[in-house]
């Protein structure tokens, strides 16, 4: 594992540096992240059908980019979003609109009452992409996401975690009771500090570090205290 790791705070500092100091729009960082994840996934043998599970934040936005690039490669893909469009982060909303304009159907997921019906959305999936919660998430996933994570873990599909398995703490590597058990984790820029925790290993699977389009030396500097 690369000795350069990022804490939750440092990962956020990297994003701020790229956007505020370098002037790279967040939508471009999201595009680079999602496209890089798909390249890594295809190289690792991920094939369809794929169900992409997106949260409301930028991690979910990465998932929406991933869905588009999977479709570009001819991979059968279903996209689920936990949150109405007006509750998505701005960059995630942009990518939601792109998929909508392209005619790709997006299923908006509800609460716990939809669990039984929602289980069928994973039928036949070979892979599930976990883009529910990113490195900024703290504590146990709140209902109903905790129960959905259990459903995903209990399905017959293998799972790809985007940046970090939902439910795993980025700093400590401690898993919540409901934590995605990934076969593959595609993490942005560098491994997260918590990945060094032996308890995290069974949830991470095969680790791929994704380039977001900024020289690593610049990002190392951005992540140092005082920058």
ZABA-884058 format. One record per residue: chain; x, y, z of N, C-alpha, C in turn. Coordinates in Angstrom, 1 decimal. Layout:
NODE|unit|n_px|n_py|n_pz|ca_px|ca_py|ca_pz|c_px|c_py|c_pz
NODE|A|X|Y|Z|X|Y|Z|X|Y|Z
...
***
This chain:
NODE|unit|n_px|n_py|n_pz|ca_px|ca_py|ca_pz|c_px|c_py|c_pz
NODE|A|0.8|-1.2|0.0|0.0|0.0|0.0|0.9|1.2|0.0
NODE|A|0.5|2.2|-0.8|1.3|3.5|-0.9|1.3|4.1|0.5
NODE|A|2.5|4.5|1.0|2.6|5.1|2.3|2.0|6.5|2.4
NODE|A|1.7|7.1|1.2|0.9|8.4|1.2|-0.6|8.0|1.4
NODE|A|-1.1|8.4|2.5|-2.5|8.1|2.8|-3.2|9.5|3.2
NODE|A|-4.5|9.5|3.1|-5.2|10.7|3.3|-6.2|10.5|4.5
NODE|A|-6.2|11.4|5.4|-7.3|11.4|6.4|-8.6|12.0|5.8
NODE|A|-9.7|12.0|6.5|-10.9|12.6|6.0|-10.6|14.1|5.7
NODE|A|-10.0|14.8|6.7|-9.8|16.2|6.5|-8.8|16.5|5.3
NODE|A|-7.8|15.6|5.2|-6.9|15.8|4.1|-7.5|15.6|2.7
NODE|A|-8.4|14.6|2.6|-9.1|14.4|1.4|-9.9|15.6|1.0
NODE|A|-10.6|16.2|2.0|-11.3|17.4|1.7|-10.4|18.6|1.3
NODE|A|-9.2|18.6|1.9|-8.3|19.7|1.6|-7.8|19.5|0.1
NODE|A|-7.6|18.3|-0.3|-7.2|18.0|-1.7|-8.3|18.6|-2.7
NODE|A|-9.5|18.3|-2.4|-10.6|18.8|-3.2|-10.6|20.3|-3.3
NODE|A|-10.5|20.9|-2.1|-10.5|22.4|-2.0|-9.3|23.0|-2.8
NODE|A|-8.2|22.4|-2.7|-7.0|22.8|-3.4|-7.2|22.8|-4.9
NODE|A|-7.7|21.7|-5.4|-7.9|21.5|-6.8|-8.9|22.5|-7.3
NODE|A|-10.0|22.8|-6.6|-11.0|23.7|-7.0|-10.7|25.1|-6.8
NODE|A|-10.2|25.5|-5.6|-10.0|26.9|-5.2|-8.7|27.4|-5.7
NODE|A|-7.6|26.6|-5.6|-6.3|27.1|-5.9|-5.9|26.8|-7.4
NODE|A|-6.3|25.7|-7.9|-6.0|25.4|-9.3|-7.1|25.8|-10.3
NODE|A|-8.3|26.0|-9.8|-9.4|26.4|-10.6|-10.0|25.3|-11.4
NODE|A|-9.9|24.1|-11.0|-10.5|23.0|-11.7|-11.9|22.8|-11.2
NODE|A|-12.9|22.9|-12.1|-14.3|22.8|-11.6|-14.5|21.4|-11.0
NODE|A|-15.4|21.4|-9.9|-15.7|20.1|-9.3|-16.3|19.1|-10.3
NODE|A|-17.0|19.6|-11.3|-17.6|18.7|-12.3|-16.5|17.9|-13.0
NODE|A|-15.4|18.6|-13.3|-14.3|17.9|-14.0|-13.6|16.9|-13.1
NODE|A|-13.4|17.3|-11.9|-12.8|16.3|-10.9|-13.7|15.0|-10.8
NODE|A|-15.0|15.3|-10.8|-16.0|14.2|-10.7|-16.0|13.3|-12.0
NODE|A|-15.8|14.0|-13.2|-15.7|13.3|-14.4|-14.5|12.4|-14.4
NODE|A|-13.3|13.0|-14.0|-12.1|12.2|-14.0|-12.2|11.0|-13.1
NODE|A|-12.8|11.3|-11.9|-12.9|10.2|-10.9|-13.8|9.0|-11.4
NODE|A|-14.9|9.4|-12.0|-15.9|8.4|-12.5|-15.3|7.6|-13.6
NODE|A|-14.7|8.3|-14.6|-14.1|7.6|-15.7|-12.9|6.7|-15.3
NODE|A|-12.1|7.2|-14.4|-11.0|6.4|-13.9|-11.5|5.2|-13.2
NODE|A|-12.6|5.3|-12.4|-13.1|4.1|-11.8|-13.6|3.1|-12.8
NODE|A|-14.2|3.5|-13.9|-14.7|2.6|-14.9|-13.5|1.9|-15.6
NODE|A|-12.5|2.6|-15.9|-11.3|2.0|-16.5|-10.7|0.9|-15.6
NODE|A|-10.7|1.2|-14.3|-10.1|0.2|-13.3|-11.1|-1.0|-13.2
NODE|A|-12.4|-0.7|-13.2|-13.4|-1.8|-13.0|-13.3|-2.7|-14.2
NODE|A|-13.3|-2.2|-15.4|-13.2|-3.0|-16.6|-11.9|-3.8|-16.7
NODE|A|-10.8|-3.2|-16.3|-9.6|-3.9|-16.2|-9.6|-5.1|-15.2
NODE|A|-10.4|-4.9|-14.2|-10.5|-5.9|-13.1|-11.5|-7.0|-13.4
NODE|A|-12.2|-6.9|-14.6|-13.1|-7.9|-15.0|-14.6|-7.6|-14.7
NODE|A|-14.9|-6.4|-14.2|-16.3|-6.1|-13.9|-17.1|-6.1|-15.2
NODE|A|-18.2|-6.8|-15.2|-19.1|-6.9|-16.4|-20.5|-6.8|-16.0
NODE|A|-21.4|-6.6|-17.0|-22.8|-6.4|-16.7|-23.5|-7.7|-16.4
NODE|A|-24.7|-7.6|-16.0|-25.4|-6.3|-15.6|-24.9|-5.7|-14.3
NODE|A|-24.8|-4.4|-14.3|-24.4|-3.6|-13.1|-25.5|-2.7|-12.6
NODE|A|-25.7|-2.7|-11.3|-26.6|-1.8|-10.6|-25.8|-0.8|-9.9
NODE|A|-25.9|0.5|-10.3|-25.1|1.6|-9.7|-26.0|2.3|-8.6
NODE|A|-25.6|2.3|-7.4|-26.3|2.8|-6.3|-25.7|4.2|-5.8
NODE|A|-26.4|5.2|-6.0|-25.9|6.6|-5.7|-26.6|7.3|-4.6
NODE|A|-25.8|7.9|-3.7|-26.3|8.8|-2.7|-26.5|10.2|-3.2
NODE|A|-26.8|11.1|-2.3|-27.1|12.5|-2.7|-25.9|13.4|-2.9
NODE|A|-24.7|13.0|-2.3|-23.5|13.8|-2.4|-22.6|13.6|-3.6
NODE|A|-21.4|14.1|-3.5|-20.5|13.9|-4.6|-20.1|12.5|-4.8
NODE|A|-20.1|11.7|-3.8|-19.9|10.2|-4.1|-20.9|9.7|-5.0
NODE|A|-22.2|10.1|-4.8|-23.2|9.7|-5.7|-23.1|10.2|-7.0
NODE|A|-22.5|11.5|-7.1|-22.2|12.0|-8.4|-21.2|11.2|-9.2
NODE|A|-20.2|10.8|-8.5|-19.2|9.8|-9.1|-19.9|8.6|-9.7
NODE|A|-20.9|8.1|-8.9|-21.7|7.0|-9.4|-22.4|7.2|-10.7
NODE|A|-23.0|8.4|-10.8|-23.7|8.8|-12.0|-22.8|8.9|-13.2
NODE|A|-21.6|9.4|-13.0|-20.6|9.4|-14.1|-20.2|8.0|-14.4
NODE|A|-20.0|7.1|-13.4|-19.7|5.7|-13.7|-20.8|5.1|-14.5
NODE|A|-22.0|5.3|-14.2|-23.1|4.7|-15.0|-23.0|5.1|-16.4
NODE|A|-22.7|6.4|-16.7|-22.7|6.9|-18.1|-21.5|6.2|-18.8
NODE|A|-20.4|6.1|-18.2|-19.2|5.5|-18.9|-19.4|4.0|-19.0
NODE|A|-20.0|3.3|-18.1|-20.4|1.9|-18.3|-21.2|1.7|-19.5
NODE|A|-22.2|2.6|-19.6|-23.1|2.5|-20.8|-22.3|2.8|-22.1
NODE|A|-21.4|3.7|-22.0|-20.5|4.1|-23.2|-19.8|2.8|-23.6
NODE|A|-19.4|2.0|-22.7|-18.6|0.8|-23.0|-19.6|-0.4|-23.3
NODE|A|-20.8|-0.1|-23.4|-21.8|-1.2|-23.8|-22.2|-2.1|-22.6
NODE|A|-21.9|-1.7|-21.4|-22.2|-2.5|-20.2|-23.7|-2.3|-19.8
NODE|A|-24.5|-3.3|-19.7|-25.8|-3.1|-19.2|-25.8|-2.6|-17.8
NODE|A|-26.6|-1.5|-17.6|-26.5|-0.8|-16.3|-27.8|-0.3|-15.9
NODE|A|-28.1|-0.4|-14.6|-29.3|0.2|-13.9|-28.8|1.2|-12.9
NODE|A|-29.5|2.3|-12.8|-29.0|3.4|-11.9|-30.1|3.7|-10.9
NODE|A|-29.7|3.7|-9.6|-30.6|4.0|-8.5|-30.0|5.2|-7.7
NODE|A|-30.9|6.1|-7.4|-30.5|7.3|-6.6|-31.3|7.4|-5.4
NODE|A|-30.7|7.5|-4.2|-31.4|7.7|-2.9|-31.5|9.2|-2.7
NODE|A|-32.5|9.9|-3.2|-32.7|11.3|-3.0|-33.3|11.9|-4.2
NODE|A|-34.2|12.9|-4.0|-34.8|13.6|-5.1|-33.7|14.5|-5.8
NODE|A|-33.9|14.9|-7.0|-32.9|15.6|-7.8|-32.6|16.9|-7.1
NODE|A|-33.6|17.6|-6.5|-33.3|18.9|-5.9|-32.5|18.8|-4.6
NODE|A|-32.3|17.6|-4.1|-31.5|17.4|-2.9|-30.1|16.8|-3.2
NODE|A|-29.7|16.7|-4.5|-28.4|16.3|-4.9|-27.4|17.4|-4.8
NODE|A|-26.1|17.1|-4.6|-25.1|18.1|-4.7|-25.1|18.7|-6.1
NODE|A|-24.7|20.0|-6.3|-24.7|20.6|-7.6|-24.1|19.8|-8.7
NODE|A|-22.9|19.2|-8.5|-22.2|18.4|-9.5|-22.9|17.1|-9.7
NODE|A|-23.4|16.5|-8.7|-24.2|15.3|-8.9|-25.5|15.6|-9.7
NODE|A|-26.1|16.7|-9.4|-27.3|17.1|-10.1|-27.0|17.2|-11.6
NODE|A|-25.9|17.8|-11.9|-25.5|18.0|-13.3|-25.4|16.7|-14.0
NODE|A|-24.8|15.7|-13.4|-24.6|14.4|-14.0|-25.9|13.6|-14.0
NODE|A|-26.8|13.8|-13.1|-28.2|13.3|-13.1|-28.9|13.8|-14.4
NODE|A|-28.8|15.1|-14.6|-29.4|15.7|-15.8|-28.9|15.2|-17.1
NODE|A|-27.5|15.0|-17.2|-26.9|14.4|-18.4|-27.5|13.0|-18.7
NODE|A|-27.6|12.2|-17.7|-28.2|10.9|-17.9|-29.6|10.9|-18.3
NODE|A|-30.4|11.9|-17.7|-31.8|12.0|-18.1|-31.9|12.5|-19.5
NODE|A|-31.1|13.4|-19.9|-31.1|14.0|-21.3|-30.8|12.9|-22.3
NODE|A|-29.9|11.9|-21.9|-29.6|10.8|-22.8|-30.6|9.8|-22.8
NODE|A|-31.6|9.9|-22.0|-32.7|8.9|-22.0|-32.5|7.7|-21.1
NODE|A|-31.4|7.7|-20.3|-31.2|6.6|-19.4|-32.1|6.7|-18.2
NODE|A|-32.9|5.7|-17.9|-33.8|5.8|-16.8|-33.1|5.7|-15.4
NODE|A|-33.5|6.6|-14.5|-32.9|6.6|-13.2|-34.0|6.3|-12.2
NODE|A|-33.9|5.4|-11.3|-34.9|5.0|-10.3|-34.6|5.8|-9.0
NODE|A|-35.6|6.6|-8.6|-35.4|7.3|-7.3|-35.9|6.4|-6.2
NODE|A|-35.0|6.1|-5.2|-35.4|5.2|-4.2|-36.0|5.9|-3.0
NODE|A|-36.9|5.2|-2.3|-37.5|5.8|-1.1|-37.0|5.2|0.1
NODE|A|-37.8|5.1|1.1|-37.4|4.7|2.5|-37.5|3.2|2.7
NODE|A|-37.6|2.8|3.9|-37.6|1.4|4.3|-38.9|0.7|3.8
NODE|A|-40.0|1.4|3.5|-41.2|0.8|3.0|-41.0|0.2|1.6
NODE|A|-39.9|0.7|0.9|-39.7|0.2|-0.5|-38.7|-1.0|-0.5
NODE|A|-38.3|-1.4|0.7|-37.2|-2.5|0.7|-37.6|-3.7|0.0
NODE|A|-38.8|-4.2|0.2|-39.2|-5.5|-0.4|-39.3|-5.4|-1.9
NODE|A|-39.9|-4.3|-2.3|-40.0|-4.1|-3.8|-38.6|-3.8|-4.4
NODE|A|-37.8|-3.0|-3.6|-36.5|-2.6|-4.1|-35.5|-3.8|-4.2
NODE|A|-35.7|-4.9|-3.5|-34.8|-6.0|-3.6|-34.8|-6.5|-5.0
NODE|A|-35.9|-6.4|-5.7|-36.0|-7.0|-7.1|-35.1|-6.2|-8.0
NODE|A|-34.7|-5.0|-7.7|-33.9|-4.1|-8.5|-32.4|-4.7|-8.6
NODE|A|-32.1|-5.6|-7.7|-30.8|-6.2|-7.8|-30.8|-7.6|-8.4
NODE|A|-32.0|-8.1|-8.8|-32.1|-9.4|-9.4|-31.3|-9.4|-10.7
NODE|A|-30.5|-10.4|-10.9|-29.8|-10.5|-12.1|-28.5|-9.7|-12.2
NODE|A|-28.2|-8.8|-11.2|-27.0|-8.0|-11.3|-25.8|-8.9|-11.0
NODE|A|-24.8|-8.7|-11.8|-23.5|-9.4|-11.6|-22.6|-8.5|-10.6
NODE|A|-22.8|-7.2|-10.7|-22.1|-6.3|-9.8|-23.0|-5.2|-9.3
NODE|A|-22.7|-4.7|-8.1|-23.3|-3.5|-7.6|-22.2|-2.5|-7.3
NODE|A|-22.4|-1.3|-7.8|-21.5|-0.2|-7.5|-22.1|0.6|-6.3
NODE|A|-21.3|0.7|-5.2|-21.6|1.4|-4.0|-21.1|2.8|-4.1
NODE|A|-21.9|3.8|-4.4|-21.6|5.2|-4.4|-22.5|5.9|-3.5
NODE|A|-22.8|5.3|-2.3|-23.8|5.9|-1.4|-23.2|6.9|-0.5
NODE|A|-22.1|6.6|0.2|-21.5|7.5|1.2|-20.0|7.6|0.9
NODE|A|-19.5|8.8|1.0|-18.1|9.0|0.7|-17.2|9.1|2.0
NODE|A|-16.0|9.6|1.9|-15.1|9.7|3.0|-15.6|10.7|4.1
NODE|A|-16.4|11.6|3.7|-16.9|12.6|4.7|-17.9|12.0|5.7
NODE|A|-18.4|10.8|5.4|-19.5|10.2|6.3|-18.9|9.8|7.6
NODE|A|-19.6|10.1|8.7|-19.1|9.7|10.0|-20.2|8.9|10.7
NODE|A|-19.8|7.9|11.5|-20.8|7.1|12.3|-21.5|6.1|11.4
NODE|A|-22.4|5.4|12.0|-23.2|4.4|11.3|-24.1|5.0|10.2
NODE|A|-24.2|4.3|9.1|-25.2|4.8|8.1|-26.6|4.8|8.7
NODE|A|-27.3|5.9|8.4|-28.6|6.1|9.0|-29.7|5.3|8.3
NODE|A|-30.8|5.0|8.9|-31.9|4.4|8.2|-32.4|5.3|7.1
NODE|A|-32.9|4.8|6.0|-32.9|3.4|5.6|-31.7|2.8|5.0
NODE|A|-30.6|3.7|4.8|-29.4|3.2|4.1|-28.8|2.0|4.7
NODE|A|-28.8|1.9|6.1|-28.2|0.8|6.7|-28.9|-0.5|6.3
NODE|A|-30.2|-0.5|6.1|-30.9|-1.7|5.7|-30.6|-2.0|4.2
NODE|A|-30.5|-0.9|3.4|-30.2|-1.2|2.0|-28.8|-1.8|1.8
NODE|A|-27.9|-1.3|2.7|-26.5|-1.9|2.6|-26.6|-3.4|2.9
NODE|A|-27.4|-3.8|3.9|-27.5|-5.2|4.2|-28.1|-6.0|3.0
NODE|A|-29.1|-5.3|2.4|-29.7|-6.0|1.2|-28.6|-6.2|0.1
NODE|A|-27.8|-5.1|-0.1|-26.7|-5.3|-1.2|-25.7|-6.3|-0.8
NODE|A|-25.3|-6.4|0.5|-24.4|-7.4|0.9|-25.0|-8.8|0.8
NODE|A|-26.3|-8.9|0.9|-27.0|-10.2|0.9|-27.4|-10.7|-0.5
NODE|A|-27.2|-9.8|-1.5|-27.5|-10.1|-2.9|-26.5|-11.1|-3.5
NODE|A|-26.8|-11.6|-4.6|-25.8|-12.5|-5.2|-24.7|-11.8|-6.0
NODE|A|-24.8|-10.5|-6.1|-23.8|-9.7|-6.8|-22.6|-9.4|-6.1
NODE|A|-21.5|-9.2|-6.8|-20.2|-8.7|-6.1|-20.3|-7.2|-6.1
NODE|A|-19.5|-6.6|-5.3|-19.7|-5.1|-5.0|-18.4|-4.4|-5.3
NODE|A|-18.5|-3.2|-5.9|-17.4|-2.2|-6.1|-17.7|-1.0|-5.2
NODE|A|-16.8|-0.7|-4.3|-17.0|0.5|-3.5|-16.3|1.7|-4.2
NODE|A|-16.9|2.9|-4.2|-16.3|4.0|-4.8|-15.8|4.9|-3.6
NODE|A|-14.5|5.1|-3.7|-13.7|5.9|-2.7|-13.5|5.1|-1.4
NODE|A|-14.6|4.6|-0.8|-14.6|3.9|0.5|-15.9|3.1|0.6
NODE|A|-15.8|1.9|1.1|-17.1|1.2|1.3|-18.0|1.9|2.3
NODE|A|-19.2|2.1|1.9|-20.2|2.8|2.8|-20.3|2.1|4.1
NODE|A|-20.1|2.9|5.2|-20.1|2.3|6.5|-18.8|2.2|7.2
NODE|A|-17.7|2.3|6.4|-16.3|2.2|6.9|-15.8|3.6|7.2
NODE|A|-15.2|3.8|8.4|-14.7|5.1|8.7|-13.4|5.4|8.0
NODE|A|-13.3|6.5|7.4|-12.1|6.9|6.6|-10.9|7.0|7.4
NODE|A|-11.0|7.5|8.7|-9.9|7.8|9.5|-9.5|6.6|10.3
NODE|A|-10.4|5.8|10.9|-10.1|4.7|11.8|-10.1|3.4|11.1
NODE|A|-10.9|3.2|10.0|-11.0|1.9|9.4|-12.0|1.0|10.1
NODE|A|-12.7|1.6|11.1|-13.7|0.8|11.9|-15.0|0.7|11.1
NODE|A|-15.5|-0.6|10.9|-16.7|-0.8|10.2|-17.9|-0.6|11.1
NODE|A|-19.0|0.0|10.5|-20.3|0.0|11.2|-20.9|-1.4|11.1
NODE|A|-22.0|-1.5|11.9|-22.7|-2.8|11.8|-23.2|-3.1|10.4
NODE|A|-23.6|-2.0|9.6|-23.9|-2.2|8.2|-22.9|-1.5|7.4
NODE|A|-22.0|-2.3|6.8|-20.9|-1.8|6.0|-20.8|-2.6|4.7
NODE|A|-20.6|-2.0|3.6|-20.5|-2.7|2.3|-19.2|-3.6|2.3
NODE|A|-19.4|-4.8|2.0|-18.3|-5.7|1.8|-17.9|-5.8|0.3
NODE|A|-16.9|-5.1|0.0|-16.5|-4.9|-1.4|-15.6|-5.9|-1.9
NODE|A|-15.7|-6.3|-3.2|-14.7|-7.1|-3.8|-13.6|-6.2|-4.4
NODE|A|-14.0|-5.0|-4.7|-13.1|-4.0|-5.3|-13.4|-2.7|-4.7
NODE|A|-12.4|-1.9|-4.3|-12.5|-0.5|-3.9|-11.7|0.4|-4.8
NODE|A|-12.4|1.3|-5.4|-11.7|2.3|-6.2|-11.6|3.6|-5.4
NODE|A|-10.5|4.0|-4.9|-10.3|5.1|-4.0|-9.6|6.3|-4.8
NODE|A|-10.0|7.5|-4.5|-9.5|8.6|-5.2|-8.2|9.2|-4.6
NODE|A|-7.2|9.4|-5.4|-5.9|10.1|-5.1|-5.0|9.2|-4.4
NODE|A|-5.4|8.7|-3.2|-4.5|7.9|-2.3|-5.4|7.0|-1.4
NODE|A|-4.8|5.9|-0.9|-5.6|5.2|0.2|-6.0|6.1|1.3
NODE|A|-7.0|5.8|2.0|-7.5|6.5|3.1|-6.8|6.0|4.4
NODE|A|-6.6|6.8|5.4|-5.8|6.4|6.6|-6.3|5.2|7.2
NODE|A|-7.7|5.0|7.2|-8.3|3.9|7.9|-8.0|2.6|7.2
NODE|A|-7.6|2.6|5.9|-7.4|1.4|5.2|-6.3|0.5|5.8
NODE|A|-5.4|1.2|6.6|-4.3|0.4|7.2|-4.8|-0.4|8.4
NODE|A|-6.0|-0.2|8.9|-6.5|-0.9|10.0|-6.8|-2.4|9.5
NODE|A|-6.3|-3.4|10.2|-6.5|-4.8|9.7|-8.0|-5.1|9.7
NODE|A|-8.8|-4.4|10.5|-10.3|-4.7|10.5|-10.9|-4.3|9.2
NODE|A|-10.3|-3.3|8.5|-10.9|-2.8|7.2|-10.7|-3.8|6.1
NODE|A|-9.7|-4.7|6.2|-9.3|-5.4|5.0|-10.4|-6.3|4.4
NODE|A|-11.2|-6.9|5.2|-12.3|-7.7|4.7|-13.4|-7.0|4.0
NODE|A|-13.4|-5.6|4.2|-14.4|-4.8|3.5|-13.9|-4.1|2.2
NODE|A|-12.6|-4.0|2.1|-12.0|-3.3|1.0|-11.9|-4.1|-0.3
NODE|A|-11.5|-5.4|-0.2|-11.3|-6.2|-1.3|-10.0|-5.7|-2.0
NODE|A|-10.0|-5.8|-3.4|-8.9|-5.4|-4.2|-8.9|-3.9|-4.3
NODE|A|-7.8|-3.2|-4.0|-7.7|-1.8|-3.9|-7.1|-1.2|-5.2
NODE|A|-7.8|-0.2|-5.8|-7.3|0.5|-6.9|-7.3|2.0|-6.6
NODE|A|-6.2|2.7|-6.8|-6.1|4.2|-6.6|-6.4|4.9|-7.9
NODE|A|-7.3|5.8|-7.9|-7.8|6.5|-9.1|-7.2|7.9|-9.2
NODE|A|-6.6|8.2|-10.3|-6.1|9.5|-10.6|-7.2|10.5|-11.0
NODE|A|-7.3|11.6|-10.4|-8.3|12.6|-10.7|-7.8|13.7|-11.6
NODE|A|-6.6|13.6|-12.2|-6.2|14.5|-13.2|-5.3|15.6|-12.7
NODE|A|-4.8|15.5|-11.4|-3.9|16.5|-10.9|-2.6|15.8|-10.5
NODE|A|-1.4|16.4|-10.8|-0.2|15.8|-10.4|-0.1|15.4|-8.9
NODE|A|0.3|14.2|-8.7|0.3|13.7|-7.3|1.2|14.5|-6.4
NODE|A|2.3|15.1|-6.9|3.2|15.9|-6.1|2.4|17.1|-5.6
NODE|A|1.5|17.7|-6.4|0.8|18.9|-6.0|-0.2|18.5|-4.9
NODE|A|-0.8|17.3|-5.1|-1.8|16.9|-4.1|-1.2|16.5|-2.8
NODE|A|0.0|15.9|-2.8|0.7|15.7|-1.6|0.9|17.0|-0.8
NODE|A|1.3|18.0|-1.5|1.6|19.3|-0.9|0.3|19.8|-0.3
NODE|A|-0.8|19.7|-1.0|-2.1|20.2|-0.6|-2.6|19.6|0.7
NODE|A|-2.3|18.3|0.8|-2.8|17.5|2.0|-1.9|17.7|3.2
NODE|A|-0.8|18.4|3.1|0.1|18.6|4.3|-0.6|19.6|5.2
NODE|A|-0.4|19.5|6.5|-0.9|20.5|7.5|-0.4|21.9|7.1
NODE|A|-1.2|22.9|7.2|-0.8|24.2|6.9|-1.0|24.7|5.5
NODE|A|-1.5|23.8|4.6|-1.7|24.2|3.2|-3.2|24.3|3.0
***
